[in-house]
């Protein structure tokens, strides 16, 4: 019997091979997209799950509040850890570490005469032995207490050991010498295995924290300063079981209040900094505090991806139902004869569910085959660790098996019930198509079709609005020039007692390059991801304003190079210290000046009184997400390490710029042979502000495209069902003189009405959702009426094309074939 089921199923697939192909294709798209999204979501939520005692591990973070600004920082003052060990209860372990910046590493190679340099090495931290009590590494050589107990010791992971000492056994690496930044000489005292699971703790080298106390780094990291918070200085704690995090946070507040410097002139002596415990599992997702590497996941995006997977699967199932019920008339006689021969309802249901299962399995196989294409479609979202080989994981196999069963039930149960309800007498009298029994459930199929187009319409409208906002942000006048400008940093060292004079020589050399129009030596560009803020006070008469102000550094060429406009006053004069400020219009207005020129000549208290000598037109220092905030420019050569270069525009820009950049690199390498020349184009760095939105836009484009494809297939299924049911009616109308156009209109009007109904229902919903999404931008585009009109027009056009595939054929068919006696 089972063998007969599968033979019948395969025969039916082959007999209706085009509809079967549409069914399998629609399901395959939904299954493959769901599979990729499952891999992504499972990967992101697998971070830090392998740690022992993970529920009790926290990172201590800081929140700094000012009158008009709140800053989140993942760091703590350096002395916090030592004081917490002595005075805070409820903690099992405390670990403090400092992340090193990109570092030059020199390794003595055993088989070479000269040591080998590794430039710009990352993932290096200075830490104490307690770090390894919280983050559970497996020790291959050495122990935590011995390996990091003294200054100038270093522990390597297995992967970093293999990089530095290829071919050596772990025991042979112990005792080797590693030098950091040509000044800190350390000895390898331990080797640990790389962490076994997905983690943000990507550190590969662990220098003993005691090393800092024996070098100039101690002063650089403000070793005893309670008022200094840097996100490189981080603290992990493991709570004793049963200890509430809030209890520890209260003790941290008391500890800070005990040791911090209290200044009545600053916020009335009130502490503006609070410390909180961030759960270990939150580090990978919380962008306010950041992780230990550049890549973090976004829970909103992940939930959006899950919604996309759900909708694609739902549309695939709806599509299957529509196409399956459309074939009811074609299988009516088979069902009638099998019932007459004694087949039970349960046997028929099993037959149709078996066919659905087989089709779902075939769709799953196809989905695996098109996985490489789907991986490419979602390339901007997919972590590099996810590859086609990820399908071989056990949990993925379980997910796929569950998905097949779920899709089989959702897709096959309703068609199976509909088909098995056909009565043998009605079937054998050839009344199945025209009888009420086949049309009374048509409202359900129409409802499913409306649902399909509602989902597709929503995604299409969202795609148009997101794309319009991105275009608005990138094309908006941001207050500066961004084209044909590149910038790069000159080397900086914490050991330097005075500014490196080579940067001034480099400026003079670059001024002689004909491909360069202008050059400036300053701080960061007008808009950058880095922000330096400080408290400034404007106090004149009854007006006192204490606020956080972003500080940037510029020379006399900076404003002209970026095309920034002075509303009043003059440009900065060259100086190696802060002697004068140029402020933006926003800051001038906050100080109470209605006209820019009124602010010139007044003073701001910043350690000492500094005069305002100019007011700059407002410009965006961040993306259009953020409102423009108070800002002040000063000239301070000793804090200027970034060279800004405006390249000449003209004919053959690409070739000329290529030559100019090559000359810049040659001059740079001549002065800094130990450094790599790395530059960025300014317009590309601006576009990076909107990477998340561009990824969302890409996701929406593909999701809406796939939804439109599956929805069109579902509409095609309903058209096939209707034209089959009205075959004789079409023939009679043609005999009575109806034209092809009239028949096409007759068959199409109900379906166009369904698309319009979907638009009417979803337009206000999408409008509300997208309006809320736009609220995250301080400067945003408008949701113009034409966006809705274009969205509805695209859907109607697509529906007309889909309808034309079948209705034209049915309308043009010779009526003799539809009216012949059977």
C-alpha positions in Angstrom: 0.0 0.0 0.0 2.8 2.4 0.9 4.5 1.7 -2.4 1.3 2.5 -4.2 1.1 5.8 -2.4 4.5 6.9 -3.6 3.9 5.7 -7.2 0.7 7.7 -7.3 2.4 10.8 -5.9 5.2 10.7 -8.5 2.7 10.1 -11.3 0.7 13.1 -10.1 3.8 15.3 -9.9 4.8 14.4 -13.5 1.2 14.8 -14.8 1.1 18.4 -13.4 4.8 19.0 -13.7 4.5 22.8 -14.2 2.4 23.4 -11.1 4.5 20.9 -9.2 7.6 22.9 -10.2 6.0 26.1 -9.0 5.0 24.5 -5.7 8.4 23.1 -5.1 10.1 26.4 -6.1 8.0 28.5 -3.8 8.6 26.2 -0.9 12.3 25.9 -1.7 12.7 29.7 -1.5 11.0 29.9 1.8 12.8 26.9 3.3 16.3 28.0 2.1 15.8 31.6 3.4 14.5 30.2 6.7 17.5 27.9 6.9 20.0 30.6 6.4 18.3 32.9 8.8 18.2 30.1 11.4 21.9 29.6 11.0 22.5 33.3 11.5 20.3 33.6 14.6 21.6 30.4 16.1 25.2 31.6 15.6 24.6 35.1 17.2 22.8 33.7 20.2 25.5 31.0 20.7 28.0 33.6 21.9 29.4 33.1 25.4 27.3 30.0 26.1 30.2 27.8 26.8 31.5 29.6 29.9 31.3 28.0 33.3 29.1 30.0 35.8 28.1 32.2 32.8 24.9 33.4 34.6 27.0 35.1 37.3 29.6 36.8 35.1 29.2 40.5 34.5 31.1 43.4 33.0 31.2 46.7 35.0 30.2 49.6 32.8 29.8 53.3 33.3 27.1 55.8 32.6 28.1 59.5 32.7 25.3 62.1 32.9 25.6 65.8 32.0 22.9 68.4 31.8 22.3 67.8 28.1 24.2 64.6 27.3 24.4 60.9 28.5 27.5 58.9 27.7 27.8 55.1 28.0 31.3 53.8 28.5 32.4 50.2 28.9 35.3 51.2 31.0 36.0 52.0 34.7 38.6 54.0 36.5 41.7 51.9 36.9 41.8 52.0 40.7 38.2 50.6 40.9 39.3 46.9 40.8 41.8 47.1 43.6 39.4 49.0 45.9 36.5 46.6 45.0 38.6 43.6 46.1 39.0 45.1 49.5 35.6 46.7 50.2 32.8 45.0 48.1 31.1 41.9 49.3 29.1 39.3 47.2 31.9 38.9 44.6 33.6 35.6 43.9 36.2 37.0 41.5 37.3 40.4 40.2 39.5 40.8 37.1 40.8 44.0 35.6 42.4 44.3 32.1 43.5 47.0 29.8 43.2 46.7 26.1 46.3 47.7 24.2 46.1 49.7 21.0 47.5 48.3 17.8 51.0 47.4 18.8 54.3 46.6 17.1 55.5 43.2 18.3 59.0 41.9 17.9 59.7 38.2 18.2 63.1 36.5 18.4 62.9 33.7 15.9 64.9 30.6 16.9 66.1 29.8 13.4 66.8 33.3 12.2 69.6 35.8 12.8 67.2 38.8 13.0 64.0 39.1 15.0 60.7 39.3 13.2 58.4 42.3 13.5 54.6 42.0 13.5 53.1 45.4 12.9 49.7 46.6 14.1 49.0 43.6 16.2 45.6 43.5 17.8 43.9 41.5 20.6 46.5 42.2 23.2 45.6 43.0 26.8 47.3 43.7 30.1 45.6 41.6 32.8 45.9 39.9 36.1 45.7 36.2 36.9 42.0 36.5 38.0 41.0 37.0 34.4 41.6 33.3 33.8 39.4 32.4 36.8 36.4 34.1 35.1 37.1 33.3 31.4 37.8 29.6 31.4 40.8 28.9 29.2 42.4 25.5 29.1 46.1 25.7 30.1 48.5 23.8 27.9 51.6 25.1 29.6 51.9 27.1 32.9 49.2 28.3 35.3 47.5 31.6 35.7 48.9 32.4 39.1 52.5 31.7 38.1 52.4 32.9 34.5 51.1 36.4 35.2 52.3 37.0 38.8 55.3 39.2 38.0 56.0 42.1 35.6 57.2 41.4 32.0 55.4 38.1 31.6 53.1 37.2 28.7 50.7 34.3 28.0 49.9 33.4 24.4 46.9 31.5 22.9 47.8 28.4 20.9 46.9 30.3 17.6 49.1 33.3 18.4 52.0 31.0 19.5 51.8 29.2 16.2 51.9 32.6 14.4 55.0 33.8 16.3 56.8 30.5 16.7 55.8 28.2 13.8 56.8 24.6 14.2 57.7 24.8 17.9 56.0 22.7 20.5 54.3 24.4 23.4 57.2 23.6 25.8 59.7 25.1 23.4 57.8 28.4 23.3 58.1 28.9 27.1 60.9 31.2 27.9 61.0 32.9 24.5 61.3 36.7 24.3 58.6 39.1 22.9 59.1 42.9 22.8 56.2 45.3 22.6 56.7 48.8 20.9 60.5 48.4 21.0 60.4 49.1 24.7 58.6 46.4 26.8 60.6 43.2 26.9 58.6 40.2 28.1 59.0 36.4 28.5 56.5 33.8 27.5 55.4 32.0 30.6 52.2 30.2 29.5 50.2 28.8 26.6 46.4 28.5 26.6 44.0 26.8 24.2 41.9 29.2 22.2 38.4 29.5 23.5 36.2 26.6 22.3 33.0 28.4 21.3 31.8 31.7 19.7 33.0 34.6 21.8 33.7 38.3 21.8 36.8 37.6 23.9 39.1 37.5 21.0 42.3 38.3 22.9 45.4 36.4 21.9 48.1 37.8 24.1 48.0 38.5 27.8 50.7 40.6 29.3 50.9 40.7 33.1 49.1 43.8 34.5 52.1 44.3 36.8 54.1 45.3 33.7 52.2 48.6 33.5 53.3 49.6 37.0 57.0 49.2 36.0 56.7 51.3 32.8 55.6 54.8 31.7 52.2 53.2 30.9 51.2 53.7 34.5 51.0 57.5 34.0 49.5 57.1 30.6 46.6 55.0 31.9 46.0 57.4 34.8 46.6 54.6 37.3 45.3 56.3 40.4 42.7 58.7 38.9 39.1 58.0 39.9 37.9 60.8 37.5 39.4 59.2 34.4 37.3 56.6 32.5 38.6 55.0 29.4 36.9 52.1 27.6 40.2 50.3 27.3 40.2 49.9 31.1 37.6 47.2 31.8 36.5 45.1 34.7 34.9 41.7 35.0 33.3 40.3 38.1 31.9 36.9 39.0 29.1 37.1 41.6 28.7 34.6 44.4 25.5 32.5 43.8 22.4 34.3 45.0 24.0 37.8 45.0 21.7 40.3 43.3 23.5 42.6 40.8 21.7 45.6 42.3 23.4 44.9 45.6 26.9 45.1 44.0 25.9 48.3 42.1 25.0 50.0 45.3 28.3 49.1 46.8 30.1 50.4 43.7 28.3 53.7 44.1 29.4 54.0 47.7 33.0 53.0 46.7 33.1 55.7 44.0 31.7 58.3 46.3 34.3 57.5 48.9 37.3 57.9 46.6 36.3 60.3 43.9 37.3 64.0 43.9 34.4 66.2 45.0 34.2 69.5 43.3 31.3 71.8 44.5 31.8 73.9 41.4 31.0 70.9 39.2 27.3 70.0 39.2 27.1 71.1 42.9 29.4 68.3 43.9 27.0 65.6 42.7 28.6 62.5 41.1 27.7 62.4 37.4 29.0 58.8 37.0 27.3 55.6 37.8 28.5 52.0 37.4 26.2 49.1 36.4 26.7 45.4 35.9 26.2 44.2 32.3 25.4 40.5 32.0 27.9 38.5 30.0 25.2 37.5 27.4 24.4 41.1 26.8 27.9 42.1 25.6 27.5 40.7 22.1 24.3 42.7 21.5 24.5 46.0 23.4 26.0 48.6 21.1 25.8 51.3 23.7 28.7 49.8 25.5 30.3 47.9 22.6 32.1 44.6 22.6 35.8 43.7 22.6 35.9 43.6 18.8 34.3 45.6 16.1 31.5 43.2 15.2 28.3 43.1 17.2 24.9 41.7 16.6 21.7 43.6 16.6 18.7 41.9 18.2 16.2 44.1 16.3 17.8 43.0 13.1 17.8 39.3 14.2 14.1 39.5 15.1 13.4 41.2 11.7 15.2 38.3 10.0 13.0 35.8 11.9 10.0 37.8 10.8 11.2 37.6 7.2 11.7 33.8 7.5 8.2 33.4 9.0 6.6 35.4 6.2 8.5 33.6 3.4 7.5 30.2 4.9 3.9 31.4 5.3 3.8 32.7 1.8 5.2 29.4 0.5 2.5 27.4 2.4 -0.3 29.7 1.2 1.0 29.4 -2.3 1.0 25.6 -2.0 -2.6 25.6 -0.6 -3.8 27.8 -3.5 -2.1 25.7 -6.2 -3.2 22.4 -4.6 -6.9 23.4 -4.3 -6.7 24.8 -7.9 -6.0 21.2 -9.0 -9.1 19.8 -7.2 -11.1 19.6 -10.4 -8.3 17.8 -12.1 -8.2 15.1 -9.4 -11.9 14.9 -8.8 -12.5 11.7 -10.8 -9.5 10.0 -9.2 -10.9 10.8 -5.8 -14.4 9.7 -6.7 -13.3 6.4 -8.2 -11.0 5.6 -5.2 -13.9 6.4 -2.8 -16.2 4.1 -4.8 -13.6 1.4 -4.7 -13.6 1.6 -0.9 -10.8 4.0 0.0 -11.5 5.6 3.4 -11.1 9.3 4.2 -8.1 8.6 6.4 -6.4 6.8 3.5 -7.0 9.7 1.1 -5.7 12.2 3.7 -2.6 10.1 4.2 -2.2 10.0 0.4 -2.4 13.8 0.0 -0.3 14.4 3.1 2.3 11.9 1.8 2.4 13.8 -1.5 2.9 17.1 0.4 5.7 15.5 2.5 7.4 14.2 -0.7 7.1 17.6 -2.3 8.4 19.3 0.8 11.4 17.0 0.9 12.1 17.8 -2.7 11.8 21.5 -1.9 14.2 21.0 1.0 16.8 19.3 -1.3 16.4 22.1 -3.8 16.8 24.7 -1.0 20.1 23.1 0.0 21.2 23.3 -3.6 20.4 27.0 -3.8 21.9 27.8 -0.4 25.1 29.3 -1.9 22.9 31.9 -3.8 20.9 32.6 -0.6 24.1 33.1 1.3 25.2 35.6 -1.2 21.8 37.4 -1.1 22.1 37.9 2.7 25.9 38.4 2.4 25.9 41.8 4.3 24.2 40.1 7.3 25.9 36.7 7.4 28.9 36.4 9.8 32.0 35.0 8.1 31.8 31.9 10.2 28.7 30.7 8.5 29.4 28.6 5.4 27.6 25.8 3.5 29.5 23.4 5.8 27.4 24.8 8.7 24.5 22.5 7.5 26.4 19.5 8.9 25.8 20.5 12.5 23.4 18.3 14.5 21.1 21.1 15.6 20.7 22.1 11.9 19.6 18.6 11.0 17.0 18.6 13.8 15.8 22.1 12.7 15.5 20.9 9.0 13.5 17.8 10.1 11.2 19.9 12.2 10.8 22.4 9.4 9.8 19.6 6.9 7.2 18.3 9.2 5.8 21.8 10.0 5.6 22.8 6.4 4.1 19.5 5.4 1.3 19.9 8.0 0.6 23.6 7.3 0.7 23.2 3.5 -1.0 19.8 3.1 -3.7 19.5 5.8 -6.2 21.9 4.3 -5.9 20.8 0.7 -6.2 17.2 1.9 -9.4 17.9 3.8 -10.9 19.8 0.8 -10.1 17.1 -1.7 -11.4 14.2 0.5 -14.7 16.0 1.1 -15.6 15.6 -2.6 -18.6 13.3 -3.0 -18.3 10.4 -5.4 -21.8 10.9 -6.9 -21.1 14.6 -7.6 -17.8 13.8 -9.1 -19.0 11.1 -11.4 -21.9 13.3 -12.6 -19.2 15.8 -13.6 -20.7 18.5 -11.3 -17.7 19.1 -9.1 -16.6 22.3 -10.9 -19.9 24.0 -11.2 -21.4 22.9 -7.9 -21.5 25.0 -4.8 -19.3 22.6 -3.0 -16.3 23.8 -4.9 -17.0 27.6 -4.5 -18.2 28.0 -1.0 -14.7 28.0 0.3 -13.4 30.4 -2.3 -13.4 33.2 0.3 -10.7 31.4 2.2 -8.4 31.3 -0.8 -9.1 34.9 -1.5 -8.3 35.7 2.1 -5.0 33.9 1.8 -4.2 35.8 -1.4 -5.0 39.1 0.2 -2.7 38.1 3.1 0.1 37.4 0.7 -0.1 40.7 -1.0 -0.4 42.6 2.3 2.9 41.1 3.4 4.5 41.9 0.1 3.0 45.4 0.0 4.3 46.2 3.5 7.8 45.1 2.6 7.8 47.0 -0.7 6.6 50.2 1.0 9.2 49.8 3.8 11.9 49.3 1.1 11.0 52.5 -0.6 10.9 54.6 2.6 14.2 53.2 3.9 15.9 53.8 0.5 14.5 57.3 0.4 15.9 58.0 3.9 19.3 56.7 3.0 19.4 58.8 -0.1 18.3 61.8 1.9 21.1 61.3 4.5 23.8 60.8 1.9 22.7 63.7 -0.4 21.8 66.2 2.4 24.0 69.3 2.7 26.0 68.2 5.8 27.9 71.5 6.1 31.1 70.4 4.6 32.7 69.1 1.4 33.3 65.3 1.3 34.3 64.4 -2.2 37.9 64.0 -3.4 39.2 64.1 0.2 41.3 61.5 1.9 42.8 61.4 5.4 45.3 59.3 7.3 47.1 59.3 10.7 50.7 59.9 11.4 52.2 57.7 14.1 51.8 58.6 17.7 53.4 57.1 20.8 52.6 57.3 24.5 56.3 57.5 25.2 56.8 60.7 23.1 57.6 63.8 25.3 57.3 66.2 22.4 55.4 66.2 19.1 57.1 64.2 16.3 58.6 66.7 14.0 58.4 64.3 11.0 54.7 65.1 10.5 55.6 68.8 9.7 58.2 67.7 7.2 55.6 65.4 5.6 53.2 68.3 5.2 55.9 70.3 3.4 56.7 67.4 1.1 53.1 66.8 0.2 52.5 70.5 -0.6 54.9 69.9 -3.6 52.8 67.1 -5.1 50.9 68.6 -8.1 47.9 66.2 -7.7 47.1 67.7 -4.3 45.0 70.8 -4.1 45.0 71.5 -0.3 46.5 69.9 2.8 45.8 70.3 6.5 47.2 68.9 9.7 44.6 68.6 12.4 42.5 66.3 14.4 39.7 64.0 13.2 37.6 65.0 10.1 34.4 67.1 10.7 32.4 63.9 11.0 34.0 60.7 12.5 33.1 57.8 14.8 35.6 59.2 17.4 34.3 61.8 19.8 36.2 63.8 22.4 34.0 65.8 24.7 34.6 67.9 27.8 32.7 70.1 30.2 32.8 73.9 29.4 31.2 76.7 31.3 29.9 80.0 29.9 29.4 82.4 32.8 28.7 86.0 32.2 26.5 88.0 34.5 23.2 86.1 35.3 23.8 83.7 32.4 25.7 80.5 33.4 25.7 77.5 31.1 27.6 74.3 31.9 27.4 71.8 29.1 29.3 69.0 27.4 31.1 70.3 24.3 32.7 68.2 21.5 36.3 69.4 20.9 38.1 69.1 17.6 41.4 70.4 16.4 42.3 72.3 13.2 45.0 74.3 11.6 44.4 77.4 9.4 43.8 75.3 6.2 41.3 72.9 7.8 38.1 74.9 7.3 38.9 75.9 3.7 39.9 72.3 2.7 36.5 71.0 3.9 34.5 74.0 2.6 33.2 74.9 6.0 31.7 78.4 6.4 32.4 81.0 9.1 29.3 82.9 10.0 31.2 85.5 12.0 34.7 86.2 13.3 38.0 84.8 11.9 39.8 81.6 11.4 42.1 79.9 14.0 45.7 81.0 14.3 48.4 78.4 14.5 49.3 77.4 18.0 50.6 74.4 19.9 48.1 74.9 22.8 44.5 75.9 23.2 44.4 79.7 23.1 41.1 80.4 21.2 37.9 78.7 20.1 35.8 78.7 17.0 32.3 77.4 18.1 29.4 76.2 16.0 26.1 78.1 15.7 24.3 75.6 18.0 26.7 76.4 20.9 26.4 80.1 20.3 22.6 79.9 20.4 22.8 77.8 23.7 24.9 80.6 25.2 22.0 83.0 24.4 23.3 84.8 21.3 20.6 85.3 18.6 23.2 86.4 16.0 26.6 84.6 15.4 28.6 87.8 15.5 27.3 88.5 19.0 29.3 85.5 20.4 32.6 86.8 19.1 34.8 88.2 21.9 33.1 86.4 24.8 34.9 83.8 26.9 34.4 80.1 27.7 35.9 78.6 30.9 37.9 75.5 30.0 40.5 75.1 32.8 41.1 78.8 32.1 39.2 81.5 30.1 39.4 81.0 26.4 38.1 83.6 23.9 35.6 82.9 21.2 37.1 84.3 17.9 34.7 82.8 15.4 31.3 81.1 14.8 31.2 78.3 12.3 28.0 77.3 10.4 26.4 74.2 11.8 27.5 70.9 10.4 26.8 67.2 11.2 29.6 65.6 13.2 27.7 62.3 13.2 25.0 60.7 11.1 21.5 62.2 10.7 20.4 60.0 13.6 21.8 62.6 16.0 20.9 66.2 16.5 23.8 68.8 16.1 25.4 69.4 19.5 27.7 72.1 20.9 31.2 72.0 19.4 34.4 74.0 19.6 37.5 74.0 17.4 40.9 75.0 18.7 44.4 74.9 17.2 46.7 72.6 19.1 49.6 71.2 17.0 50.7 68.7 19.7 47.3 67.0 19.5 47.1 67.0 15.7 48.2 63.8 14.0 45.8 63.5 11.1 46.6 64.7 7.6 43.7 65.8 5.5 44.3 65.9 1.7 42.1 67.4 -0.9 42.9 65.9 -4.3 42.4 68.0 -7.5 39.3 67.4 -9.5 39.5 67.4 -13.3 39.8 65.1 -16.2 40.9 61.5 -15.6 40.3 61.8 -11.8 40.9 58.1 -11.1 44.3 58.1 -12.8 45.4 61.4 -11.3 44.3 60.4 -7.8 46.0 57.0 -8.2 49.3 58.8 -9.0 48.8 61.3 -6.2 48.1 58.6 -3.6 51.2 56.7 -4.7 53.3 59.8 -4.2 51.8 60.4 -0.8 52.6 56.8 0.2 56.2 57.1 -1.0 56.7 60.3 1.1 55.0 58.6 4.1 57.1 55.5 3.9 60.3 57.5 3.5 59.6 59.2 6.9 57.9 56.3 8.6 59.4 53.1 7.2 58.2 51.0 10.1 54.5 51.9 9.6 52.0 50.8 7.0 50.3 53.6 5.0 46.6 53.4 5.5 44.1 56.0 4.3 40.4 56.5 4.0 38.3 58.5 1.5 36.1 60.9 3.5 32.9 60.2 1.5 33.3 56.5 2.2 33.6 57.1 5.9 30.4 59.2 5.8 28.6 56.4 4.0 29.7 54.0 6.7 27.5 55.8 9.2 24.5 54.3 7.4 25.8 50.8 7.0 23.1 49.4 9.2 20.4 51.2 7.2 22.0 50.1 3.9 22.0 46.5 5.2 18.3 46.8 6.2 17.5 48.2 2.8 19.3 45.3 1.1 17.4 42.9 3.3 14.1 44.5 2.6 14.8 44.5 -1.2 15.5 40.8 -1.3 12.7 40.0 1.2 10.1 42.0 -0.7 11.3 40.6 -4.0 11.0 37.0 -2.8 7.6 37.8 -1.2 6.4 39.3 -4.5 7.6 36.2 -6.4 5.8 33.8 -4.1 2.7 36.0 -3.9 2.5 36.1 -7.7 2.7 32.3 -7.8 -0.1 32.2 -5.3 -2.2 34.6 -7.4 -1.4 32.5 -10.5 -2.8 29.4 -8.6 -6.0 31.2 -7.8 -6.4 32.3 -11.4 -5.8 28.7 -12.6 -8.5 27.6 -10.1 -11.0 30.2 -11.3 -10.4 29.8 -15.0 -10.8 26.0 -14.7 -14.0 26.5 -12.7 -15.4 28.9 -15.3 -14.3 27.2 -18.5 -17.8 26.6 -19.8 -18.9 30.1 -18.8 -16.1 31.5 -20.8 -17.1 29.4 -23.8 -20.7 30.4 -23.6 -19.8 34.1 -23.4 -17.6 33.8 -26.4 -20.4 32.1 -28.4 -22.7 34.9 -27.4 -20.2 37.5 -28.8 -18.0 38.5 -25.8 -14.6 39.9 -26.9 -11.3 38.7 -25.6 -10.8 42.0 -23.8 -14.2 41.7 -22.1 -13.4 38.2 -20.9 -10.0 39.2 -19.6 -11.6 42.1 -17.7 -14.2 39.7 -16.3 -11.6 37.3 -15.1 -9.2 39.9 -13.8 -11.4 42.4 -11.9 -11.9 40.3 -8.8 -8.2 39.7 -8.5 -7.3 43.4 -9.0 -9.9 44.1 -6.3 -8.0 41.7 -4.0 -4.7 43.6 -4.6 -6.4 46.9 -4.0 -7.9 45.6 -0.8 -4.5 44.4 0.4 -3.2 47.9 -0.3 -6.0 49.7 1.5 -5.5 47.5 4.6 -1.8 47.6 4.8 -1.0 51.2 3.8 -2.0 52.8 7.1 -0.3 50.1 9.1 2.9 50.5 7.1 2.7 54.2 7.4 2.5 54.1 11.2 5.4 51.6 11.5 7.7 53.4 9.1 6.9 56.8 10.8 8.0 55.3 14.1 11.2 54.0 12.4 12.0 57.4 11.0 11.8 58.9 14.5 15.2 57.5 15.2 16.6 60.1 12.8 16.9 63.7 14.1 16.9 64.8 10.4 14.6 62.7 8.3 12.8 62.6 5.0 9.1 62.9 4.4 6.7 60.0 3.7 5.4 61.5 0.5 2.1 60.4 -1.0 3.9 59.2 -4.2 5.7 56.5 -2.2 2.3 54.9 -1.4 1.1 55.4 -4.9 4.3 53.9 -6.4 4.0 50.9 -4.1 0.4 50.3 -5.0 1.1 50.8 -8.7 3.9 48.3 -8.7 1.7 45.7 -7.0 -1.2 46.3 -9.5 1.2 46.1 -12.4 2.7 42.9 -11.2 -0.8 41.5 -10.6 -1.8 42.4 -14.2 1.2 40.7 -15.6 0.6 37.6 -13.5 -3.1 37.5 -14.5 -2.3 38.0 -18.1 -0.2 34.8 -18.2 -3.4 32.7 -17.7 -6.4 34.9 -18.5 -5.3 35.8 -22.1 -4.8 32.1 -22.8 -8.3 31.2 -21.4 -10.0 34.1 -23.2 -8.4 33.2 -26.5 -9.2 29.5 -26.3 -11.6 28.1 -28.9 -15.1 27.7 -27.2 -15.6 24.3 -28.9 -13.1 22.7 -26.5 -14.8 24.1 -23.4 -18.4 23.3 -24.5 -17.8 19.8 -25.8 -19.6 16.9 -24.1 -17.4 14.8 -21.9 
